[in-house]
Amino acid sequence: MANQYDVIIIGSGAGGGTLARHLAPTGKKILILERGGWLAREPENWITEEVFVNNRYVSTDVWHDKNGKPFQPGVHYYVGGATKMYGAALYRLRKEDFGELAHEDGISPAWPISYDELEPYYTQAEHLYQVHGARGEDPTEPPASAPYSHPPISHEPRIAQLAEDLARAGYHPFHSPCGIMLDEQRMLSSRCIRCIDCDGFPCLVHAKSDAEVLGVRPALEHPNVTLLTDALVTRLETNAAGTAVTRVCVTRDGQQETLEAGIVVVSCGAANSAKLLLMSANAQHPDGLANASGQVGRNYMFHNSQAVLALSKEPNPTRYQKTLGLNDFYFGMPGYEYPMGNIQMVGKSQPPMFRGEKPIETALAPQWTLEMVARHAVDFWLSTEDLPRPENRVTVDRSGRITLSYTRNNLTAKQRLYEKLKSMLNQLDMHDHLIPRNLYMKNEIDVGGVAHQAGTCRFGRDPQTSVLDVNCKAHGIDNLYVVDTSFFPSIGAVNPALTAMANALRVGDHLIERIG
């Protein structure tokens, strides 16, 4: 009985960590399996060179692209998963994202559930992850059943000026929904200290609303929940008929062991969840578990994202910069009828980041030049939807080596968004303040930038075209679920974490009803 559980959750990130917390009060015997360990609380958490140049917290995994070229993906294997390093921008998808949307490069497919079905769980997730925000500022904002439980994070002076200038020009800047535990009215007791080392950094003081701090740790307060770290799940085995998972095969401390559960939930990230299902092929499932449709691993998405900075003539001393967003062009603009995407602020530039992101270009740059660029930078993140394509896929060989085959799409919309932002900065009476000339340092997010990975196990009503049903249960396998961003049939143009959290709560309610 020691290796038998009611529920095994594989992965502890936005999906798995949230689900564990939601199921913990049921009293059922729950096991969380995390392939990594606890991310160390250490001074290096906030040392830019360690995080961005030395890649201290990035996995040593090697994946291969469609041409067979090896690359190091930006994945992080820790309790809390990718949320340990994320920027905690916790956006809802727009209501329209749940329906079919025409893009210049094709169709973004409809979801099998509506926004209204997920909305109550969005609200629960926002409250659970202590999201700070303001309703009614963003014209594309979908309906909400409750206000944010925490007020928006205030703009620092340079970003407040940017918001005023945008509004004066007729745009609709809004306070970004931020998952940080900041109490601006009581800073002496605030968990968050509003530091510059947030976006892309682990939080040394555990003030980021990540899945370790607000998912796994609260779950472990219940005696019926157990966590095993450094536990790599290598295979799922089924009964003779192939209709249920009977054993979870784990490598831990160099030893192999098998575990059993009535319910098995996979939440390893879009690439690794697909890998696990494919590596679990057997006689009844020769192409991998839940892959009768041939869709496991397909339709990989990760956003057309780019980080750009404009140079302000006046210094930009902002520390926590991720307080402003702009969705005026989310669904297009006059002269361009197709969706373009989301603009938001990204973490404030620091000189060593340029060496980490562009080591060749900056290797010979004097340090004072990088410092000047960082001091005057106003940093933006542009995100445009990429469309699900069957040929954009994850495959594995017999040794378990991942190949991520991806060809970019919807690039015209991405370029339009970039050009629109550039033209705005020149036209919004900000030339003297923001850019002495049209100088941008642009950082393309290549295939190794997997922070927003989604797809590979899409959910749907037709077993011929999807991997999971509407409850995220695998078609044809009675006790196997997937709750990370693998289930997305489309990705929209905003950060996917909150949608994964909300869906985990939705699936959690289904499981609570099922297991009693």
Salt bridges, closest charged atoms under 4 A:
GLU42 OE2 - ARG56 NE 2.80
GLU50 OE1 - ARG56 NH1 3.30
ASP105 OD2 - ARG389 NH2 3.85
ASP116 OD1 - LYS95 NZ 3.74
GLU119 OE2 - ARG92 NH1 3.01
GLU126 OE2 - ARG92 NE 2.78
GLU126 OE1 - ARG135 NH2 2.73
GLU137 OE2 - HIS175 ND1 3.06
ASP138 OD2 - ARG94 NH1 2.72
GLU156 OE2 - ARG194 NE 2.96
ASP165 OD1 - ARG168 NH1 2.68
ASP183 OD2 - ARG186 NE 2.90
GLU184 OE1 - ARG194 NH1 3.00
ASP199 OD2 - LYS322 NZ 3.32
ASP210 OD2 - LYS84 NZ 2.94
GLU212 OE1 - LYS84 NZ 2.68
GLU212 OE2 - HIS206 NE2 3.90
GLU212 OE2 - ARG217 NE 2.65
GLU237 OE1 - ARG247 NE 2.79
ASP328 OD2 - HIS172 ND1 2.81
GLU361 OE2 - LYS358 NZ 3.94
GLU385 OE1 - HIS103 NE2 3.18
ASP397 OD2 - ARG401 NE 3.61
GLU444 OE1 - LYS414 NZ 2.69
GLU444 OE2 - LYS442 NZ 3.70
ASP478 OD2 - ARG514 NH2 2.84
ASP509 OD1 - HIS22 NE2 2.78
